[in-house]
Amino acid sequence: MPAAMREGGKLVVIGGVAAGLSAASRARRLRPDVDVVVLERGRDVSYAACALPYYIAGVTGPRENLIVYDADFFRRERRIDLRLGAEVVKVSPRSRTVTARHEDGSSEEIGYDALVMATGSRPVVPPLPGSGMPGVFTLRTLPDGDAIKAYIDAGCARSAVIVGGGYIGLEMAEALLARNLDVTLLERLPNVLPTYDPDMSEIVERELHSKNVRLHTGTEVEAFEAGDGSDTVAYVRAGGRRIAADMVVLAVGVRPNSELAADAGLELGAAGAIRVDARQVTSEPSILAAGDCCESQHIVTGRKTWIPLGTTANKQGKIAGENAVGGSARFAGVAGTNVTKVIDLEIAQTGLTVTQAAKEGLKADSVAITASSKAHSYPGASPIRVKMVFEKGTGRLLGAQMMGEEGVSKRIDTVAAALSAGMTVAGLAAVDMSYAPPFSPVWDPVLIAATQAVKKAGL
Ligand SMILES: Cc1cc2nc3c(=O)[nH]c(=O)nc-3n(C[C@H](O)[C@H](O)[C@H](O)COP(=O)(O)OP(=O)(O)OC[C@H]3O[C@@H](n4cnc5c(N)ncnc54)[C@H](O)[C@@H]3O)c2cc1C
């Protein structure tokens, strides 16, 4: 634990998005006397990265709608010394200083009593011929979103290739379809959505095919090529094909920005993310970390994991901010709960899939059911597929995946709550859930799946 923060001490935070500003705001609220400095190398703070695909699609309106609070709000209302264009290039735990490089080329050394690293993550750019050429994009920051949107707004693209079938690739497929582009999605693995079981991913693949996304799974990209006499991407070579592409979006995963921490001698953990304990404290007691740059504990496996999500970044940031100024809050861990929309399909998961449970050495079984989102008699009811994963013998709930046109996103949270409580499928099947025709059938899909799981588990 960091030592209790002295009166008038200084907290420095690196990174000004979800985790960094949650940490700074929490510290400020708890300790009005402490100097809170946030160093952000970019020009945008506290924006909703999760909304970027919808911004590009034109759903969320102008850019400013994505900014939750601007820099002036933090400076004026929260009395946080927020410095933009300030990149931390060195952390020196022994002298408790960071070195920041400013946009004008000047450098500054800043002392701290406690430091929170909230440096986030960055997209992986595969080292393929042409991956740096104009027209090839990644999507991580607001300027990345601006660049893609401007390219489409300028009429530079009629066709697009998305590389990677994870949730960002799929959200981009939806966004680019909404902009009337001809969309091809390439995935190296046999199925899209590698964090889902293949039988569930196939539902998404059918949705993509039916909405005219050209999907090629099991297809490795080899190179990006420019058109004749141009330096801008025009084709993607993949799996022996040459696919026309006025633009490319690379969505092949992210990596934690943990190099600064590693250079400072901090221990790294899962997937190269910064190792932290439940109080978000790193291997160096005066330094905490939060958000995409650090690992978390998985509540089902009990192991350290790296599942970078905005929900986690906000919660960990709050805890890191509290503990940096002398608190002792604990982060409860993650179940990898996530939800997204792929065109007309809501998809969500929490906990482990059958594939992941097997990798963890758990003896897992599953049931998959299809049930109605509302009472059959009520207009607008549509089917929801629920796959529930449990431990053989004990019936311990391990996870669930759900897909359907409506009613998925909040149902997954019921299962997430049950996972947090360490419930069995029998316990979940006995929960007193609500019912009225506009919202669910009398046997909610979650209850039906849990009841089937009870039967299969022989409980
Ligand atoms: C397209 C997209 C959709 C997403 N959708 C969802 C979703 O629906 N649900 C969900 O839960 N999550 C979603 N996420 C993930 C979510 O956005 C991230 O988990 C979240 O932004 C992480 O916040 P963070 O503060 O840890 O890191 P970041 O948002 O990466 O912020 C880190 C900041 O640190 C700054 N920084 C890094 N190094 C330095 C340095 N040396 N000096 C100074 N500053 C530095 C960076 O410039 C950056 O601004 C999505 C992400 C993307 C890209």
The ligand as an SDF file (V2000), in Angstrom:
LIG
                    3D

 53 58  0  0  0  0  0  0  0  0999 V2000
  -13.9410    1.2130  -30.8170 C   0  0  0  0  0  0  0  0  0  0  0  0
  -13.9600    0.8290  -29.3710 C   0  0  0  0  0  0  0  0  0  0  0  0
  -15.1390    0.3910  -28.7970 C   0  0  0  0  0  0  0  0  0  0  0  0
  -15.1630    0.0260  -27.4510 C   0  0  0  0  0  0  0  0  0  0  0  0
  -16.3530   -0.4040  -26.9210 N   0  0  0  0  0  0  0  0  0  0  0  0
  -16.4150   -0.7270  -25.6160 C   0  0  0  0  0  0  0  0  0  0  0  0
  -17.6600   -1.0940  -25.0280 C   0  0  0  0  0  0  0  0  0  0  0  0
  -18.7020   -1.0980  -25.6890 O   0  0  0  0  0  0  0  0  0  0  0  0
  -17.6690   -1.4290  -23.7220 N   0  0  0  0  0  0  0  0  0  0  0  0
  -16.5320   -1.4000  -22.9470 C   0  0  0  0  0  0  0  0  0  0  0  0
  -16.6070   -1.6990  -21.7470 O   0  0  0  0  0  0  0  0  0  0  0  0
  -15.3390   -1.0340  -23.4880 N   0  0  0  0  0  0  0  0  0  0  0  0
  -15.2530   -0.7050  -24.7900 C   0  0  0  0  0  0  0  0  0  0  0  0
  -14.0610   -0.2960  -25.3340 N   0  0  0  0  0  0  0  0  0  0  0  0
  -12.8520   -0.3130  -24.5090 C   0  0  0  0  0  0  0  0  0  0  0  0
  -12.7100    0.9690  -23.7140 C   0  0  0  0  0  0  0  0  0  0  0  0
  -12.7860    2.0830  -24.5660 O   0  0  0  0  0  0  0  0  0  0  0  0
  -11.3570    0.9510  -22.9940 C   0  0  0  0  0  0  0  0  0  0  0  0
  -11.3400   -0.1830  -22.1560 O   0  0  0  0  0  0  0  0  0  0  0  0
  -11.1410    2.2140  -22.1600 C   0  0  0  0  0  0  0  0  0  0  0  0
  -11.0630    3.3460  -22.9860 O   0  0  0  0  0  0  0  0  0  0  0  0
   -9.8540    2.1010  -21.3680 C   0  0  0  0  0  0  0  0  0  0  0  0
   -9.6470    3.2770  -20.6710 O   0  0  0  0  0  0  0  0  0  0  0  0
   -8.2020    3.6360  -20.1080 P   0  0  0  0  0  0  0  0  0  0  0  0
   -8.3530    4.9470  -19.4170 O   0  0  0  0  0  0  0  0  0  0  0  0
   -7.6590    2.4840  -19.3460 O   0  0  0  0  0  0  0  0  0  0  0  0
   -7.2760    3.7500  -21.3680 O   0  0  0  0  0  0  0  0  0  0  0  0
   -7.3220    4.6670  -22.6640 P   0  0  0  0  0  0  0  0  0  0  0  0
   -8.7070    5.0230  -23.0230 O   0  0  0  0  0  0  0  0  0  0  0  0
   -6.4650    3.9630  -23.6700 O   0  0  0  0  0  0  0  0  0  0  0  0
   -6.5810    5.9980  -22.1970 O   0  0  0  0  0  0  0  0  0  0  0  0
   -5.2290    6.0140  -21.8920 C   0  0  0  0  0  0  0  0  0  0  0  0
   -4.6970    7.4110  -22.1040 C   0  0  0  0  0  0  0  0  0  0  0  0
   -3.3470    7.4580  -21.6510 O   0  0  0  0  0  0  0  0  0  0  0  0
   -2.6090    8.2870  -22.5050 C   0  0  0  0  0  0  0  0  0  0  0  0
   -1.1970    7.9200  -22.3750 N   0  0  0  0  0  0  0  0  0  0  0  0
   -0.6280    6.7230  -22.6430 C   0  0  0  0  0  0  0  0  0  0  0  0
    0.6810    6.7540  -22.3970 N   0  0  0  0  0  0  0  0  0  0  0  0
    0.9610    8.0200  -21.9620 C   0  0  0  0  0  0  0  0  0  0  0  0
    2.1450    8.6740  -21.5630 C   0  0  0  0  0  0  0  0  0  0  0  0
    3.3150    8.0400  -21.5750 N   0  0  0  0  0  0  0  0  0  0  0  0
    2.0770    9.9700  -21.1740 N   0  0  0  0  0  0  0  0  0  0  0  0
    0.8920   10.6340  -21.1690 C   0  0  0  0  0  0  0  0  0  0  0  0
   -0.2710   10.0520  -21.5550 N   0  0  0  0  0  0  0  0  0  0  0  0
   -0.2320    8.7610  -21.9440 C   0  0  0  0  0  0  0  0  0  0  0  0
   -3.1660    7.9810  -23.8910 C   0  0  0  0  0  0  0  0  0  0  0  0
   -2.9210    9.0470  -24.7750 O   0  0  0  0  0  0  0  0  0  0  0  0
   -4.6470    7.8040  -23.5870 C   0  0  0  0  0  0  0  0  0  0  0  0
   -5.3630    8.9990  -23.7890 O   0  0  0  0  0  0  0  0  0  0  0  0
  -13.9950    0.0970  -26.6800 C   0  0  0  0  0  0  0  0  0  0  0  0
  -12.8000    0.5460  -27.2580 C   0  0  0  0  0  0  0  0  0  0  0  0
  -12.7800    0.9270  -28.5860 C   0  0  0  0  0  0  0  0  0  0  0  0
  -11.4990    1.4200  -29.1900 C   0  0  0  0  0  0  0  0  0  0  0  0
  1  2  1  0
  2  3  1  0
  2 52  2  0
  3  4  2  0
  4  5  1  0
  4 50  1  0
  5  6  2  0
  6  7  1  0
  6 13  1  0
  7  8  2  0
  7  9  1  0
  9 10  1  0
 10 11  2  0
 10 12  1  0
 12 13  2  0
 13 14  1  0
 14 15  1  0
 14 50  1  0
 15 16  1  0
 16 17  1  0
 16 18  1  0
 18 19  1  0
 18 20  1  0
 20 21  1  0
 20 22  1  0
 22 23  1  0
 23 24  1  0
 24 25  2  0
 24 26  1  0
 24 27  1  0
 27 28  1  0
 28 29  2  0
 28 30  1  0
 28 31  1  0
 31 32  1  0
 32 33  1  0
 33 34  1  0
 33 48  1  0
 34 35  1  0
 35 36  1  0
 35 46  1  0
 36 37  1  0
 36 45  1  0
 37 38  2  0
 38 39  1  0
 39 40  1  0
 39 45  2  0
 40 41  1  0
 40 42  2  0
 42 43  1  0
 43 44  2  0
 44 45  1  0
 46 47  1  0
 46 48  1  0
 48 49  1  0
 50 51  2  0
 51 52  1  0
 52 53  1  0
M  END
$$$$
